[in-house]
């Protein structure tokens, strides 16, 4: 004879082994239901009783929650600086400085992402490096243009003021 603790936390029984098997088949008892064999004074889960193990339906597989990877913050900053290195083309030094910073931060963030596979953002870091290179080349081109044709910079200032 056995006693059980029901889902309502109340004690039921005594019940025979056949009655327990019937309750298992009805879904009233699962593997986690606490059962006490008469005279033992020890409560165990139903799955721990060999006489009921064959009647237990298989337990559902454990659901493992997957955590989405976090985005590396340096790759975000590198991308922002890469974009600004292209947008700051009216100034001469801005694209070079921002481009170099974008390249450095992009490379550092790629290194961090490689060391920590739970981080994402490698696409942003690569885009930042490309934009940084383009921005730096734009800045160098502007400097070369100003050196080769000083009048061009004055004309550009006049056009920007209008």
Secondary structure, DSSP 8 states (H G I E B T S, - for coil): -EEEE-TTS-EEEEE-HHHHHHHHHHTSS-TT-EEEETTT--EEEGGG-HHHHTTS-------------EE-HHHHHHHHHHHHHHHTTTSSSHHHHHHHHHHHHHHHHHHHHHH-TTEE-HHHHHHHHHHHHHHHHHHHHHHHHHHH-HHHHHHHHHHHH-
